[in-house]
Amino acid sequence: MEQVIAQAKDYISKEKDVYFRAEIEKLLAAEDWKELEDRFYRNLEFGTGGLRGVIGGGYNRMNTLVVKRATQGLATYLIKAFPDKAAAKSLQGVIAYDSRHYSAEFAEAAALILAANGIKTYLFSGLRPTPELSFAIRRLGCDTGIVVTASHNPAQYNGYKAYWNDGSQVIPPHDTGIIDEVNAVTTIREMDREAALAQGLLKIIDKEIDEPYQAMVRSRLFRPDLIKAKAGEVKIVYTPLHGTGAMHVEAVLGSLGLEVITVPEQREGNGDFPTVSFPNPEEAAALELALALGKQVGADVVMATDPDADRLGIAVPAGKGGEFTLLTGNQLGTLLADYIFRSLKETGTMPATAAMVNSIVTTGMQQRVAASYGAECIECLTGFKWIADIWRKSEAAGKPTVVYGTEESYGYLVEPEVRDKDGVSAAAMTAEMTLYWRSQGKSLLDRLDELYKANGYWQELGISKYFQGPEGPAIMQSIMDAYRQKPPAVLGGIEVEKVRDLLESVWKEPKNPARRDPVDLPKSDVLQFYLKDGTVVSARPSGTEPKIKFYASCCCEVGPGGLAAAKAEAAQKLEGIKKDIRQVIGA
């Protein structure tokens, strides 16, 4: 406890924010040792994607001091990575932030740390989506970018994501290099806002990026003439879930002549997220108000973006009863893949070596859809930075030509000007896709059923379990170690034929333990179990939250019994797999 007290006093001496400092002073006065231990048993880890944690005072919380330290480490690394630019005083960064509590304060604090280190920094004047931050890095020729957001986490969280000069989140070797510098910080360089503005080291931006970004999103659509002629036939209900999306989604879709009805209770930014438990478009509960409004006005599609507008969830009418069906990230990702490849083919712009990229836990159905158009589906690690990395490398090599990237967690990228998932451009493309299939006399669900009949019925399963507190990481590690040392022989009653271990970079075969074939992917703490029937079950600790995640992707061919029989078969298989996983993690 003496160490915790010493850490708390050290924090109080360095934290300049009155609110966060007072929190720790009160805890010390009350001798609340349990809470103090949670706030100081470790430093909030600057991981490969940045920071994410509960807002509050302490080294294991999101606060101004932790943000300043992280930014000083980033600045130090940039100066070492680009010594010529540092000497010429030409290093640049750009920072955006969402609607969460303290986002604006954290963003300005970070901007002034970069400025104090001689890095000219562009700071958005108000809330802006993560994809616009990625766009701005490339548009302004910046060397780094920061977005202050905790994505779809609950209201008590905030976070900080670091980007490189290509507009994507940092990857090796820069991620570990930045982490090392953050951990080594002893002195933080600071300056005040007025001095930074006066010296040209801080510049406030808005429409000079907003307008080109919106123009870019519109330019990536395939059928502007169809939209112009038929826009009045589609009615869209939209919710930004109290986040950043309304400005661009309304502006882009509205400029196309599409009718967008935004949920009024959720239109404005609000870090309390008062109408939802989780501002996550993956959760059906988060779309309740939007679905109610959709039924009321007879919407053709209901859309939702998360607080930083990099994810998109949708629901579509199911029959004539006014009910809506929520599509999964895998389903919408597959529909967009199909639509993009089809549109490239129909417009005569399909590259000779067209490709899409998805993550290793995304549905295998997309491989079949891509192949049906003569295109490739390239897999990568979970996380959009890896999709962006493959896209960048393909551009540098000249082939294959990547035209689309997606992952199961409601992330889609339909344009090369951004290097992260983009809920705004995905919303525009989804609106056009809805209109296109309507012009063909079909709904999105009709098209999805056609794809199932042609490529097999695919169903996915996701299970997560949180492990909070000091013992959480050790519990998660023990689960992964147990799976790694003794892989299950069966899952859900189905034989495990082989295991892909991305941490050890090998393929393993339970029946042939001596065989070890190499895995051509970066190292990551992921295990994938390939079952005899083609089902794939994956396990990985989250990189941003204290939880372990399981994924299962199952395919059942559509036979004489039709889709109904295939769906029943897939559901039965996944239920057995779910039962086995829950026995291990105690969920």
N, C-alpha and C positions, 0 to 999 in steps of 0.2 A: 504493500500500500504506500510505502514511502516513495517508491519510484513513481507511482501514479500522481501523488501529491506534488512531487518535484516537476513532473511533466505539466501538470495543471498550472503551477505557478510560472513555469517557463512560457506557457501559452499566453497567460494573462499579460506578461511583460512585453510580448511581441504583437499581440492582436490590437489593432488600432480601431476596429469597429466596436463601438460602445455596446451594442446589443449582444454580440457574441461574447465579448469579454465579461459582461455582467452575468451571463448565464453560468459561466464557470465560477465566478466569485460567489454566486448564490449557492451553487452545489457544494463548494468548499465550506461555506458558512453553515450549511445544513448537515454537513458530514454525510452526504449521500454517496457513500463509497461505491455502491453497486453501479450507479449511473456514471460516476466518474471513471470507474474501471472500463465501462463500455466505450467511453469517449476517448480513452487514452491507452488502452491495452495494445494498440498498434497505431501506426500512421495510416490514414486513408490511402490506399495503394494507388499510385499512378500506374495504371496497367497499360497494356498495348493499345487500348483505345482512349485512354485518358482517365478521368475521375468520374465516379458516381457514388453518391451517398446521401444520407439524411442530412438536412440542413440544420446547423447548430454549432455551438462553440466546441472546440476540442480538436485534437489532431486526427481523430477518426470521424470527422464530420466535414460537410461542405460549408466552408466559410471563407471570408476574404483572405485570411492569412494562408490557408491551404491553397487557394487559387493563386495568390501572389507567388508562393513558393514554386508551384507547378510552372507558372509562366516564366519565372526566372530561369528555371532549368531548361525550358524550351528555348528561351532567348540565348542562353549560353551555348546550347547545342547548335543553334542556327549560325551563330558567329563562328564557331569552329568548323561547321560544315561548308560555309561559304565565306572563307577568309577574304577573298578579293572584294566581294560585295560589301562585307563588313568594313573593310578598309576604305572603300569608296563611299561608305555611308548610304548604300543604295538598297539595303535589305528592306522588305516590305511585308506586312501582315494585314489580315482583315478579320474582323470579329463580328459575329451575329449572336443573337440571343432570343429565347422564346419567352413565354408568358409566366414562367414559374417564379415563385418568390425568390427575390434577390438576384434574378438573372441579369437585370440591368446593372446592378451594383457590381456583380462579379465580372461582367463584360467590361465595364469601364476600368475596374481595378486591373484586369489583365492588359487592357490597352495601354494603360499608363506604365506598366512594368516593361512592356515591349518598347514603348517610346523612350523610357529612361535608359534602355540598352541601345539606343540609337537606331531602332527599327521603326520606320514610318508605318503608322497603323491607321487603317480605315475602320471606322466603327459605325455600324448602322444606327440611324437615328431612332429606330423603334424596333418592334418585334419583326423578325424575318425568319423564314423557314431554313432548315439545314440545307436543302438542295440549292437555295439561292446563295448560301455561303460558299458552297463548292463551285458554283458558277462564277462567283465574284473573284475567287482566287485566280481562276484562269483568265477572266476578263481583265483584271487589273495587273496581271503578271506578278502576283505575290509569291513570296517564298514559303509562307505558312498561313494557316487560318485556324481560328478557334470558334467553336459554337458552344454556347452555354445552354445546356438542355439536359434533361433526364429522360428524354423521349416519352415513353408511355407509362413511366413509373407513377406511383401514387404521389399526392400533393406534397408530402413531407420531403421528397427527394429533389435534388438538383444534380447537375453533372457538367462535364467539361470535356469536349472532344477536340483533339489536335489533328490538323491536316497538313499535308505536304504540298509542294509547289505544283503538283499535277492535279490538285483538287480532291484527292482522295485522302482518307484517313491514313495515318502513318503505318507503315509496315517495316519489316526488317530491311536494313539494319537500323533504320532511324528510330523505330519504336523503343528498342532496348537502349539505344544511345541516349535518347531523351530521358528515359527512366533513370539511367545512371546519373545524368546531370541533375535531375530533380532530387534524387536521394542525396546528392553531394552538396546541395545548396546550404551555405552558411550565411551569406549576405544577400539581401534583396535590394536591388536598385529601384528607386522610386522617384517620381516627379509628379507635380500637381497638374490638373487639367488645363489651367490657364497657360502655364508655361509650355505644355506640350502643343497646344493649339498655336500659340504665338511663334514657336520654333518650327512649325510645319511638321511636327512628328505625330500629330493626331489630326485626322480629317474625318468629319462626319459625312456620311453618304446615305442616299436613299434612291431617288428616282433615276439617277444615272446608272444604277444597276437594275432597279425594278423594271424599267421599260424594256431594256434589251433582253432581260430574262423572260418576260412575258412574250415578247416577239419571237424568241427562240422556241418557246413551248409551242406556239401556234405554227411555227414553220416546220415542225416535225410531224404534223398531222398529214395523212395521206390523201384525204378527200375533202378539201375545202369547198369544192363545188357542191358536193352532196350535202354538206353541213348547211351551206347557204340556202340550198333549195328546200331542205327538209327539217331544218332546226326546230321549227315550230311544232313538229310532231313528237318531240321528246321533252318530258318534264323531269327535272332533276331536283331531288331534295338533298341538301348537303349540310354537314355539320363539321366545323373545325375543332369540336370538343374543347372549347375555351382556349384554343391555341393560336397558331400563326397563319393558318391556311386561308382564312376568308379573303384576305386582300387579293391574292393571286388567283385562287380558284374562281371567285366571282368575276374578277376582271377578265381572265382568259376565256372562260366559258361564255360570259356575257357578251364579250366582243365578237364571239362567233354566232351570236343570235340565239343561243340556247337559253331556255328558261331555267334559272337556278333559284330555288327557294331555300334560303338558309334558315336553319333552326334558330329562332330569335334568342332563346334562352342560352344558347351555347356559342353565339357568334363572336362575342367580345373576349379578348384574352383575360383569363382569370386564374391565377395560380392556386386558388382553392379548389378548382374544378368542382363547383358546388352541386352539379346535377349528376355526377357520376362517381362511382367508387374508384374506378381506374379509367383514365382517359386513353383507353386502348381500343382501337377499331377491331382488334381480334376478339374482343369480348362482346357477346350479344347484348349484355346489359348496358354497355356504353352507347348503343344505338337505339335505345328504347324511344327517346323523344323523336329521333329522326324517323324511325319506323312508324310511329303514331302519326306524324305529319305526312309521311309518304302515303299512308292509307287514306288520310283525310283528303289529300289533293289528287290522289290517283297518279303517283309518280311512276315513271318507267324504270327508274333506278335511284337507289338511296346510296349516298357516298359519305364516308367519314375519313378525315385525316387525323393523325395523332398530333400532340401539341407542337412538335417541330415540323410537321407536315412532310415527313419523309416516308411515311407509311400510308397506305390507302386500303380501306375495307369497303365492300359494297354489299348491298342486298337488292334482289330483283323480285318482281311479282311472280308468284307461283299460282297459276290458274286464275280463276275469276272471283275468288272469295275475298280478295283484298289482302291476303296474307303475303308475307315476303320470305324469301329464302336467302339466308346469309351465305355468301360464297367464302370458301377458305382461301388463304393465300396461295395455296397450291392450285386451286381451281381457277382463280382469276389470273394467276401467273401463266397457266396453260392456255387460257382463252386469249390472253394478250400475245403469247408466242405464236399461236395459230393465226391470229389476225395480222400480226406484223409480217410473218412470212408470206401469208396469202396476199397481203397488200403489195409487198415488194414484187411478188410474182405477177400480179395482175397489172401493176403499173410499169412492168418491164425494168425494174431497178434492182432486182435480186442479184447480189454479188455472186461471182462464180464460186467463191469459197465462204458462203454465209455461215455464221455461227451464232449461237446464243451461249450464255454462261449461267449456270445455276450452282447452288451449293450442294454439298454431299448429303444433306438431310432434306433436300427438296424432292418432290415426287419424280419417280422414274418415268412417268407418263410423258414428261417434256422431251425426253430423249426420242421417244417414238414419234411425237408430233414433229419435231425438228427433222428427223429422218424422212418423214413422209413428204417433206418439201426439198429433200436432197441437201439438207443443212446439217451441221454438226452441233451437238450439245456438249459443251466443255464443263467439267465439274471442278469445283474448288472448295476450299475450306469455308466453314460458316463465317459470315461477316461480309458486308458489302465491299470492304476494302480489298478483299481477294478477287471479287468480280471486277472491280476497277483495275486491279493490277493486271489481270489477263487482258482486259480491254486495251489498256495502255501498251502492253507488250505486243498485242496483235497489230496495233497501229504502227508500232515501230518496225515490226517485221514485214508488214505489208500483207500478211495473211495469217490465219483466216480473218475475214472481215466480220467483226462482232457487231451485231445489230440490236442486241437486247440482252439484259441481265435481270435475274430474278432470284429470290429466295423465299422459302415457305412462310417466313414471318412477315408477310404483307409488304415486301419490298420489291420495287420494280424500277428499272431504268430503261427508258426508251429513246434516249438521246446521248450523243457523245460529248456534248458540251458540259455535262455534269458528271462527276465521278463519285456519286453516292446515290442511294435510292431516292426517288423523287415522286412524292405523292401528288404534286401539282400536275406534272406532265402525265403521270399515270391516269389522273382523273380526266384530263382532256382526251387522252387516247381511249379511255374506257367509254367516254361519252360518244366519241366518233364510232367506236366499235358497236355500241348499242344501236346507234342510228343505222349503221351499215346492215346489221343483221335484221333490223326491222324492215329495211328496204328490200330484203330478201324474203320477207314473210316469216321471219324467225325471231325468237327471243334468245337471250344469252343462254338460258337453260336448255332451249332446243339445240343450240349449237354444241353445248357441253355434252348432251346425250349423244349427239352424232359422233363426237370425238371419242366418247367411251366405247361406242359400238365398233369404231374403227381401230382403237388402240388398247382395248381392255378397260375394265372398270377399276379405277385406282382409288383407294381410300387410305387416308393417313390418320395417325394417332399421335397426340402429344401429351406427355405427362411431365410435370415439374414438381419438385419438392424443395422448399426453402429450408436452409439450415442457418439460423441466425446465431449471433453471439460468438465469443472467442473460440468455442469448440467446433463451430460450423465447418470451417475449411478442413479440419482433420477428419470429420465424419464423411464429408464428400470424397476426400482422398481415399479413405478406407473402402468405400463402396467401389470406386474405380479400381483400386488395387485388387480387391477380391475378384472382380470381373476379369481383370487382366491375368491374374495368376491361375484362376480356374474358370475359364469360360463355360457357360451353360451348354450342355449337350443338346438340349431342346429348349424352345421358347414357345409357349402356347401349344405344346404338344407337337411342334414341328421341328424336325432335326436341324441343328446348326451345321452347315456344311463347311463354312470358312469364316474367319474373323479378320477384319482389317484393323490393325492397331496403328494409329497415326502417331502415337508418341514414340513407339519403337520402330516406326516406318517399315513394318513388315505385314505380309499376309500370313495367317496361321491356319492350319487345317487340324481340327480336333482328332481326326482319324489318322493323321500323318504328322505327329508332333515335330518330327525332325525337319520338315519342309519349312523354309522361310523365304518367301519371294518378296522383293523390295516393293515399297509403295512410293510412287512418284508424286508426293504432295509434301508441303512443309510440315514440320513436326507440330502436333497439337494433341492435347489430352482428349482424344476421341477414340471410342471403340465402336466398331460396326459389325453386327452379326448378320451374316447372309444365310438365310434359311433355305431349305431344300426346295420350297415352292416358289422361290424368287422374292419373298418378303425380306426387307432389310430393316433391322432394328439398330438404332444408334444411341449411344450414351455419351454425354459430355457435360462437364461443369460449365455453368454460364461464365462468360468473360466479364459481365457487368453487374451481376447480382449474386448474392449468396445462395445459389440454388443449383441443383443438378437437373438436367433435362434429358428426356428420352423421346425418341421419335421412332415411329414405325410406318413403313410404306408398303402396302400390300396391293397386289394386282390379281384380279380374277377375270379370266377371259369370258366374254359374253357368248354363251352357248344357246341351245334351244330354249332354255328357260328365260332368256332375255335379260335385261338389265336388273330386274327385280331379283332374280335368282343369284346373279353375280354380286349384287349389293348384300344380300343375306349371307352369302358365303364369306365375303370380306369382313363383314361385321362380326361373324362368329370367330374368325381367325384372330382379329384384333382384340376381341374380348379376352381370349385365352392369353394373349401376350400381355395385355394390361394387368391381368391377375398375377402373372409371374413377376412382373416388374414391381408391383405394389408390395408383394411379399418381401422384396429385397429392401425397398426404401421406406417401408412403413407408412405409405400414403393410404 
